[in-house]
Amino acid sequence: MLKIFQNWCCFNHLCGNLL
C-alpha cells in the first residue's frame, strides 16, 4: 500500500509540474 501511495504522490508532483 505504501508503494501505491508513493506512486500517487509522484503522479501528483508530475501533474503539478505539467499544470
Phi and psi in degrees as a GROMACS rama.xvg file:
@    title "Ramachandran Plot"
@    xaxis  label "Phi"
@    yaxis  label "Psi"
@TYPE xy
-63.6748  -37.5201  LEU-2
-62.4473  -41.6551  LYS-3
-63.0193  -42.0599  ILE-4
-62.5522  -42.4577  PHE-5
-63.023  -40.9464  GLN-6
-65.1783  -40.6284  ASN-7
-65.3232  -40.8679  TRP-8
-64.0284  -45.0071  CYS-9
-61.914  -43.9788  CYS-10
-62.1232  -39.1153  PHE-11
-62.8196  -43.4149  ASN-12
-64.2159  -40.579  HIS-13
-63.258  -44.2214  LEU-14
-63.3071  -41.4536  CYS-15
-61.9442  -40.183  GLY-16
-69.1917  -39.357  ASN-17
-68.1531  -38.6459  LEU-18
